[in-house]
């Protein structure tokens, strides 16, 4: 039997995982984050992520990267040497492997995400 296409994005009736940035990574606030992981296969996970206003430090491993598409709200990524990237509704970005900086939610955000862990076992398309 051939694998079926899986639609993502509808979260009604699904319970998200809830968390906050670790205390040692917080820069501003302690925002609640909701994650609906709707697909996991080998090195890929995907779903919906929502978050309140806040700012925290992030450090991606050299083998992990994330593509995301903002559905609503506004985020700002602060990179090394002061580089700033704003991403709003209808826009997408990639956080590359090894990125270190800060993730800031300027207005409550909801986004699609796809995380690829190149160190994870499993088939790649």
C-alpha positions as CSV (number, residue, x, y, z in Angstrom):
1,X,0.0,0.0,0.0
2,X,1.4,3.4,-1.0
3,X,1.9,6.1,1.7
4,X,-0.9,8.6,1.9
5,X,-0.5,12.4,1.8
6,X,-0.8,13.9,5.2
7,X,-2.5,17.4,5.5
8,X,-1.1,19.7,8.2
9,X,-2.4,22.7,9.9
10,X,-5.7,21.9,11.4
11,X,-5.3,21.7,15.2
12,X,-8.9,21.5,16.3
13,X,-9.3,18.6,18.8
14,X,-5.5,18.2,19.1
15,X,-3.7,18.9,22.4
16,X,-0.5,20.9,22.0
17,X,2.6,20.4,24.0
18,X,3.2,23.5,26.2
19,X,6.5,24.9,27.3
20,X,8.5,28.1,27.9
21,X,12.0,29.0,27.1
22,X,14.5,27.7,29.6
23,X,15.2,30.2,32.4
24,X,18.9,30.5,31.4
25,X,17.9,31.4,27.8
26,X,15.3,34.0,28.6
27,X,16.0,37.6,27.5
28,X,12.6,39.2,27.8
29,X,9.5,37.6,29.3
30,X,8.6,33.9,29.8
31,X,6.3,33.3,26.9
32,X,4.1,30.2,26.6
33,X,4.8,28.2,23.5
34,X,2.3,25.7,22.0
35,X,3.5,23.0,19.6
36,X,1.3,20.7,17.5
37,X,3.7,18.1,16.0
38,X,1.6,16.6,13.2
39,X,4.2,14.7,11.3
40,X,7.4,12.8,12.3
41,X,9.3,10.5,10.1
42,X,13.1,9.9,10.3
43,X,14.9,13.2,10.3
44,X,11.8,15.3,9.6
45,X,9.2,16.8,12.0
46,X,6.5,19.3,11.0
47,X,3.4,21.0,12.4
48,X,2.1,24.2,13.9
49,X,3.8,26.4,16.5
50,X,2.3,29.3,18.4
51,X,3.9,31.7,20.9
52,X,3.2,34.7,23.1
53,X,5.4,37.8,23.0
54,X,8.9,37.3,24.4
55,X,12.6,36.9,23.5
56,X,15.1,34.1,24.2
57,X,18.5,32.8,23.1
58,X,18.6,29.9,20.6
59,X,21.5,27.7,19.5
60,X,20.9,25.2,16.7
61,X,23.1,22.1,16.5
62,X,25.3,21.8,13.4
63,X,23.0,19.0,12.1
64,X,19.6,20.7,12.7
65,X,17.7,23.3,10.6
66,X,14.2,24.7,10.5
67,X,12.0,26.1,7.7
68,X,9.0,28.1,8.9
69,X,6.1,30.0,7.4
70,X,4.4,32.7,9.5
71,X,0.6,32.5,9.4
72,X,0.0,35.4,11.8
73,X,2.0,37.6,14.1
74,X,5.6,38.9,13.7
75,X,9.0,37.4,14.7
76,X,12.5,38.8,14.7
77,X,15.6,36.7,14.6
78,X,18.8,38.4,16.0
79,X,21.9,36.9,14.5
80,X,25.6,37.2,15.2
81,X,27.1,40.7,14.8
82,X,23.7,42.4,15.2
83,X,22.1,41.1,12.0
84,X,18.3,41.2,12.3
85,X,15.7,39.4,10.2
86,X,11.9,40.2,10.6
87,X,9.4,37.6,9.4
88,X,5.7,38.4,9.2
89,X,2.4,36.9,7.9
90,X,2.8,35.3,4.5
91,X,6.6,35.2,4.8
92,X,9.0,32.3,5.4
93,X,12.6,31.8,6.6
94,X,15.1,29.1,7.3
95,X,17.2,28.9,10.5
96,X,20.4,27.3,9.3
97,X,22.4,24.6,11.0
98,X,24.7,26.0,13.7
99,X,22.8,29.3,14.0
100,X,23.2,31.0,17.3
101,X,21.3,34.1,18.2
102,X,18.0,35.2,19.7
103,X,14.4,34.5,18.7
104,X,11.9,37.3,19.4
105,X,8.2,37.2,19.1
106,X,7.0,40.8,18.5
107,X,3.3,40.0,18.3
108,X,1.6,36.6,19.1
109,X,2.7,34.3,16.3
110,X,1.4,31.1,14.7
111,X,3.5,29.4,12.1
112,X,4.0,26.2,10.2
113,X,7.4,24.6,10.9
114,X,9.5,21.8,9.3
115,X,12.6,20.7,11.3
116,X,15.2,18.5,9.6
117,X,17.7,16.8,11.8
118,X,20.5,15.6,9.5
119,X,21.9,13.4,12.3
120,X,18.7,11.4,12.7
121,X,18.4,8.0,11.1
122,X,15.8,7.4,8.5
123,X,15.1,7.7,4.8
124,X,15.4,11.1,3.1
125,X,13.4,12.0,0.0
